[in-house]
Amino acid sequence: MKVLVTGGNGQVGFELRRQLATLGEVLAPDRATLDLSNADAVDAFLAQYQPDLVVNAAAYTAVDNAENDQAGAMRL
Ligand SMILES: NC(=O)c1ccc[n+]([C@@H]2O[C@H](COP(=O)([O-])OP(=O)(O)OC[C@H]3O[C@@H](n4cnc5c(N)ncnc54)[C@H](OP(=O)(O)O)[C@@H]3O)[C@@H](O)[C@H]2O)c1
């Protein structure tokens, strides 16, 4: 099984990467490789790698910034 873990370098995602490795191959692209606020990039990544399972641990956790970057927060 191929598993895509987003936010894999974050607190939750890092642990999920370890746990989900028991299921098979884990893909955990960093933000530079896959910016989740870019819908076209997400579509292209899914088409290329075709994961069986997607676990989303990415989030806009800089809550103070979200006040000033509402569009970016909503995109993510
Ligand atoms: N930590 C907890 O105890 C806990 C408990 C319950 C629920 N949660 C929930 O779990 C989620 C993750 O929390 P966390 O504590 O793991 O947060 P975190 O450590 O801040 O991790 C967030 C992850 O999201 C990534 N990310 C942010 N914007 C992105 C973008 N545009 N494209 C790709 N990746 C992006 C970050 O990448 P960068 O490293 O590049 O910034 C980081 O890897 C949140 O929804 C949180 O509410 C957390």
The ligand as a MOL file (V3000), in Angstrom:
LIG
                    3D

  0  0  0     0  0            999 V3000
M  V30 BEGIN CTAB
M  V30 COUNTS 48 52 0 0 0
M  V30 BEGIN ATOM
M  V30 1 N 0.0620 18.5520 18.0340 0
M  V30 2 C -0.9860 18.0510 18.6860 0
M  V30 3 O -0.9100 17.6310 19.8660 0
M  V30 4 C -2.3380 17.9190 18.0070 0
M  V30 5 C -3.3860 17.3040 18.6670 0
M  V30 6 C -4.6220 17.1560 18.0380 0
M  V30 7 C -4.8060 17.6670 16.7600 0
M  V30 8 N -3.7940 18.2840 16.1370 0 CHG=1
M  V30 9 C -4.0380 18.8020 14.7810 0
M  V30 10 O -3.1630 18.1520 13.8650 0
M  V30 11 C -2.8300 19.0800 12.8190 0
M  V30 12 C -1.2980 19.2320 12.7510 0
M  V30 13 O -0.8330 19.7540 13.9910 0
M  V30 14 P 0.7170 19.7580 14.3570 0
M  V30 15 O 0.8110 20.0500 15.8010 0
M  V30 16 O 1.3700 18.5320 13.8120 0 CHG=-1
M  V30 17 O 1.1910 21.0620 13.5460 0
M  V30 18 P 2.6380 21.4390 13.0110 0
M  V30 19 O 3.6950 20.7600 13.8090 0
M  V30 20 O 2.6570 22.9350 12.8910 0
M  V30 21 O 2.6660 20.7970 11.5490 0
M  V30 22 C 1.9100 21.3450 10.5010 0
M  V30 23 C 2.4600 20.8000 9.2090 0
M  V30 24 O 1.7240 21.3500 8.1240 0
M  V30 25 C 2.6410 21.7090 7.1150 0
M  V30 26 N 2.1330 22.7360 6.2430 0
M  V30 27 C 1.6500 23.9550 6.5800 0
M  V30 28 N 1.3120 24.6480 5.4940 0
M  V30 29 C 1.6000 23.8450 4.4240 0
M  V30 30 C 1.4870 24.0000 3.0240 0
M  V30 31 N 1.0140 25.1440 2.4560 0
M  V30 32 N 1.8670 22.9740 2.2350 0
M  V30 33 C 2.3620 21.8310 2.7650 0
M  V30 34 N 2.4930 21.6280 4.0830 0
M  V30 35 C 2.1120 22.6260 4.9000 0
M  V30 36 C 3.8580 22.1900 7.8640 0
M  V30 37 O 4.9600 22.2210 7.0050 0
M  V30 38 P 6.2720 23.0910 7.3750 0
M  V30 39 O 7.0740 22.1870 8.2860 0
M  V30 40 O 6.9220 23.3320 6.0530 0
M  V30 41 O 5.8190 24.3490 8.0320 0
M  V30 42 C 3.9510 21.1520 8.9750 0
M  V30 43 O 4.6490 20.0150 8.5180 0
M  V30 44 C -3.5490 20.4050 13.1470 0
M  V30 45 O -4.7830 20.4010 12.4560 0
M  V30 46 C -3.7680 20.2970 14.6410 0
M  V30 47 O -4.8790 21.0640 15.0500 0
M  V30 48 C -2.5570 18.4200 16.7180 0
M  V30 END ATOM
M  V30 BEGIN BOND
M  V30 1 1 1 2
M  V30 2 2 2 3
M  V30 3 1 2 4
M  V30 4 1 4 5
M  V30 5 2 4 48
M  V30 6 2 5 6
M  V30 7 1 6 7
M  V30 8 2 7 8
M  V30 9 1 8 9
M  V30 10 1 8 48
M  V30 11 1 9 10
M  V30 12 1 9 46
M  V30 13 1 10 11
M  V30 14 1 11 12
M  V30 15 1 11 44
M  V30 16 1 12 13
M  V30 17 1 13 14
M  V30 18 2 14 15
M  V30 19 1 14 16
M  V30 20 1 14 17
M  V30 21 1 17 18
M  V30 22 2 18 19
M  V30 23 1 18 20
M  V30 24 1 18 21
M  V30 25 1 21 22
M  V30 26 1 22 23
M  V30 27 1 23 24
M  V30 28 1 23 42
M  V30 29 1 24 25
M  V30 30 1 25 26
M  V30 31 1 25 36
M  V30 32 1 26 27
M  V30 33 1 26 35
M  V30 34 2 27 28
M  V30 35 1 28 29
M  V30 36 1 29 30
M  V30 37 2 29 35
M  V30 38 1 30 31
M  V30 39 2 30 32
M  V30 40 1 32 33
M  V30 41 2 33 34
M  V30 42 1 34 35
M  V30 43 1 36 37
M  V30 44 1 36 42
M  V30 45 1 37 38
M  V30 46 2 38 39
M  V30 47 1 38 40
M  V30 48 1 38 41
M  V30 49 1 42 43
M  V30 50 1 44 45
M  V30 51 1 44 46
M  V30 52 1 46 47
M  V30 END BOND
M  V30 END CTAB
M  END
